[in-house]
Amino acid sequence: MSLSGITGDGLATYVASMLSQAQQKTGTTDDAAATARARASASSALDTIAHSRQSVSAQAGLAKQRTQLTTDLQAALSKAGLAVKGELGFSVDADGEVQVTGTKDDQQMIASFLKKDTTKPGFTQRITALVQSADKLSASMRDNAAWVQAARYAGRNGNMAALYATFAQTQDATAASYRIDAKSGSLTYPGVLSSRA
């Protein structure tokens, strides 16, 4: 069954059932195909929102912040006689704490550097602000994308609220991540158009 020709509560029920089956890992070909179609539809809606004037402008602002942060951080590391040997990833958890991924040596190096950092605002604060802003923008774009899908399939008498709630579940909710290596930095989050500089 495809999504075409289904509207309103019928679509909401169909997608909800499809997601439930996928979560139960039934593993059938039909379930996998249905889930893939739902994800593709969600991705397409998110891409549409991401290309809107408002979203493009907001992403450009984040890209500018990312570029400046990367330049400043790499310069500060170089001045301290330090360098990232592999790749470091920074995310922010629910408590607002920065989480770091990378090799053990790189993690120890950046932890020591950030602990001694006396710049104002500090690099930890700047990384947190950048990643949280990306998460906030991504959440807004995903929310708008779910409404776009709901409006598309609701029909004249459709229940948009139910459809929105259903489609919101199909959106990619991966947390934003700021990453740096010896030469560049990147900022990734669902809906981002370009992330590396």
N, C-alpha and C positions, 0 to 999 in steps of 0.2 A: 504494500500500500504506500502511495506517495502522499505528500502533503497537499498536492494540488486537488482542488475540488472539495476540501474539507474546511469548514469555517466554524466560528463561534465555539460553543461549549463542546461540540463534537471534536474539534481540533484539540482543545485543552485536555479533554479526556484521553484522546489518543496519545498526545505527547507525554502526558503524565504517566500513562500506562507504559509507554515505551521506556521512559526513564527509570521507572520502577523495576521493570524487567532487566534493564541493563545493570542496575545497582545490585540486583540479585544474582548477577553473573550467570544467566541461563545459558549463554554461550552459543545460541543458535545463530545461523546465518542471517535470518530475518531480523533478529534483534540487533545484530551488529550493523546491518545495513540501515535499519531505521535510526539507530543512534548516530551513525555517520551522517545521515541526511539532516538530522536535527542539528548536529554540530556544524555542518556546512552552512546551513541556513543561518545559524547564530553568527558564524564567522563572517558571512556575507553582510549581514545587518550591521555588525560592528565595523566592518570595513567602510560601509557607507557613512556611518556616523564619524569615523575617524577622518574622513576626507571633507567633512563639513568645514566651513570657514572658521567657525569658533574653535573646533577641535584642532585644526591645523595651526591656528594662532597659539593656542595653549601648548601644543607640542613643541612649537618653535621656541617658546619661552623656556620650557624644560631643557631643550637641546642646548640652548645658550648657557643655562646654569650648569649643565653637565660638562660642557666644553671648558668653561672657566674653572670649575672644580677640578677637573682632570689636570689642566695646565698647572694650577696652583699646587695641587697635591704632589704631582710628579716633580715639580720644582723644589718643593719643600723636602721631599725624600732625597732628591739629589744633593741638596745643600747639606743634609745630615749624613751624606755618604751612604745612603741606603737605596735599594732598588727592588722592585717586584720581579722575582725570577720567573714566576709562572703567571697565574691569573688569580686575582682576589675578587671575591663577590661579596657585596654588602646588601643586606635586606633588613627590614625593620619588623620586629615581632609585634604581637598585640599589645605588649606593655610599653612599646615605644623604644625598645632596646635594639641597638644595631647588632646584627648577627653576621659573622664573617665566615666565608668559606675559602678554601685554597689549601696549598701545601702547608704542612706544619711549620716550616721555616718562615714562609711568607706571613702566616697568621701570627706567629710570635713577633716577627719584625714589626708588623703594622700595629699590633696591640701595644707594644712598647712605645712606638712612635706617637700613637694617639694619646697615650697616657701622659706623655711629656709635652704634648702640644699646648702652647700658650697663646696661639693666635686667637683673635676675636673677630667674628665668631669662629669657634674651633672647627676642625675638620669633621669631628664626630657630629657636631650640630648641623653642619652643612650637608653631610651625607644623609643624615636623618631627614632634614627638610626636603631634600631632593627626592628621596625615595617615597616619602609620605605624600608629596605633591603628585608624584607619578601614580601612586596607588589611588589617590582621590580622583584624578583625572580619568584613570582607567575605569573606576567604579561608575563615574558619571556617564562615560561613553557606553558602558555595558548596560546601564539602566536605560539610556535612551534607545539603544539597539533593541532591547526587549520590548519597549513600547512600540517601536517601528514594526517589529514582527507581529505584535498583538493587533495593531491597527490594520496591517495587511491582511490578516486572516480572520478578523472578527466578523466581517460582514455587517449588514445593516442592523441585525438584532443580536450580534455576538456579545459575549461577556468579555470585554477587553481586560478587566481587572484579573479575571481568572487566567486568561491567556498570557497576560504580562507575567504573572507569578510563575506560570509554567515555563515560559520562554526564558525568564531570568535564570532558571536552573540550568539551562543549556549553555550559558555564557562561560567563557574561560575566565576563571577567577584567580589565575596564577598571580602571586604577589610580585610587585615590581622589584627589580634587582639592578643595582649599579655595579659595574665590573670594570676593573682596570688591569692592564698588564704594563710592560715596560714602555710601550709606545702609544697606547691609546686607551680610551675609556668608552663604555657603552651603558646605555640605560634601556632596559627592556621591561615591557609591561603589555598586557593585552590591549590591542588597538594602536600600538606605536607604529608610525610609518617609517621612521629611520632612527637608528639608535647609536650609531658609532661615529666617533670623531677623534 
